[in-house]
Amino acid sequence: MSQEAEVDMKEVELNELEPEKQPMNAAAPLPAASGGEKNGVVKVKVADDETEAVAGSASAKFTGLSKEELLKVAGSPGWVRTRWALLLLFWLGWLGMLAGAVVIIVQAPRCRELPAQRWWQQGALYRISSPKAFRGQAGNTSALAGVSEHLDYLSSLKVKALILGPIHKNPQNDLAGTNLLQIDPTVGSQEEFTHLLEAAKKKNIRIILDLTPNYQSENSWFLPNQSEEVNGKMKEALSFWLKAGVNGIQVHDVQNLTDAASFLPLWSNFTHGVSEDRVFIAGTEASDLSVIGSLLNDTDLLSSSYLGAFGNRISSGKELKELVTDYLDAAGSKWSTWTASQVGHLTSYVPAQLLGLYHLLLFTLPGTPIFNYGDEIGLAVALLPGQPAEAPMLWDEKTLGPYSSISPNMTVQGQDTQPGSLLSLFRELSDKRGKERSLLHGDFLILPTPNELFAYVRHWDQNERFLVVLNLGPVNQQAQLTVSGGSQKLELPEKAALVLSTQRGPQEGTMVPLSQLPVLPGEGLLLRFPYEA
């Protein structure tokens, strides 16, 4: 065989390998015939056909199926059935999820549309019938300046507006000398009133001005034959003060106004003509529900003495329930207003031991509560000598002055930080009245109770419900609360969370059974429970 025909061999130098990978005999010397190769070098001859076989196998790559082959496989009956099955499952799943979503939406409880409410329907109003009561120590500031100095305190009460005055110039029974555009100098100046308007606006407190013309006299509206002249003065005053920035107008004692059915709608429309965001309030001493019902048609709010007329005679929950029910029936769809008197203090109409109970009542009935200054601390005008209409606001021990017999606990300072005080109760109720939808505009449902108790629920749509229980009787009661009738879409739970007690202070979160609920004499309880579909 020639040298060209011999199998070519490849040489592999092992001396380049790592020492631990070299053969054990790599160190043995090679014979001289090896061509003088270096020690540790071994030449290994590998057949070329084996090399080509290895190279061929190493270079072989999987190139997959061709397009024609893929189409052939994809078109096979098995794959066609598989694809249709997967597609059908996808659409069935999608349609199932869509149907489930539709069922959930249809069966979900609908949210009730929120009623349109004005600012005067969203919280309590605070009446300062005598701004002179807010004068500083020893009268060293004007009445209007004194009100401005206490705006921080008034803001802490969470009231929506101050009903101020009357404060205009009014010589008794002198129509010609009565100037509804001029502030009585003994109360303050126009500049101080303007400052009060601006300062109150910064505190988000609105100002409602009382324009009852002859307020210094027994007959607030002069003589019947002077009604047209009074009307002219009123229209001029309405335009002046509404454009000056007041947020509303009040007149009281309208039971003495000749042809009130004509004048009140006229003045109310004039007020709204300046802005729909202005309120017109009428006050009356009338307690007759037919009179009250007619007056409600002529005003935005009616401040009446309806509750106060019966206050000292209300001895049971049954009597109070009947009064409230009759008033709401007379009001019909008109917005109600709750106060003990159109001008007086709560203590003049309600026994001291029931003040907290009445605060709870006025804040939780459907409508706007109106309080007079000092009601939040139980200011007892009868205890103070002098003119009741100008009883000073008891800020601290210094303002007690000659009334040293009155306890410091009757002052704002004495009640300010006391959790169980009447002032603390007022603040908490006022805060909840302005925040909770069930108390703002919720439905009103009276519960069956013994004669000594009055209980009702305020509820709105899917919001938290509030339960009020009042004991006007002289002894402890065990309330067994249920909902009567099957038409009411409301169920009471076995237990509810106690929010507060008018006698025991805050009780936030305490769970109490509604089947055996203890209520102390003269106590009011506010409880809450969640909505359940």
C-alpha angles and dihedrals in degrees: 000000000000123000091248090053093051117104109265112234128208122227120225118194109213096185088081092061121098111271094247090054097050120105118266091243095048091108096058113110117248122229120261090250089070088086097258096293118171122264113268094029117119123184116211120194115216122187114250093227090057090049091051091048091053092045090048093052092046093051094048111110134184107245096181127224123325122240091258091051092048092050089049093052093042091053094054115115094244095057093043091055091046093052093049091048092052092046091050092049091051094053093043090053092047093049090047092054091047092051091048092052091050091050091050092050093047095047096042113105112260118242111237117239110256114245119241109256133186122218092257089061094053102069148351126305120221117214120209097185091170112036088184086076088071096056116127127255111311089000094283092150132046121260093252092047089050091055090049091051091056099047091110089059092046089050090055088060089063092226119160099218147357119237101211129198142284088258104160126114110277124163106197114274091347108126094175092052094045110102114187090187096057125074116229105256090223088064100042145276136292089252091055091049091051089050089051091052092051095043093047091050090057088055091048090245118136126214123227114189123213110222100179096151107214098032093143090066137060091249104060094190103044118230125339092243090057095059096106092052089048089051091054092051091047095053091049091049093047092055093045100049098037089053089046088063109265113145098219149351131240131192123181138195089043088157084080095048113109111233093002090166088067102037101044096057089045093054092041092053090046090053092050090045089066091049137337086225091068121095130217117204129188125195128203140178089212116117096181108115094215090057091045091050092054093047091052088065092058101048143044092231132013119208105199138169091230097122093036092055089064099027100108091041096054104103103155142039090243092061093047091047091053093049093050093045093049092049093050090048091052091047093051109174092349118110111259129224124205125206137129094234140002091239111358136091123264092239090064091065108024129060113249093243090058099048094101091046091053092048088055090046097050094045095050104040116098105268142042119310118218121197132184120231112279095024088108091063097033095254104197107207092185089066092057121078119223130043110350092209090063100042105152120246108250103230100161143330091291093061090052087076107152091007094078090140089071115092117248085234086074091065130087090245092050093053101032099094100025110109094206097044125117089244092055090048091051092051094048094048092046090051094051092044090059097044110037117080092208090059095039099056107341128141118269119229123178116212125215111257140156116279094264093059135066116194133171142162128228112202137165125190111290096343127112114285126229125212121199122196120184126187111198093167128100097242139056117277134203105213117209102195123199138150114248124215129024097248095077113092093215134099126190117226123231090251136021133194115255111230100181146335122218089221105031098041126226114359097170113180100002108142114223131181114248093206092065107021114166115219123185123223110280091006128138122200128199115198134173136204132177129256115259122195 
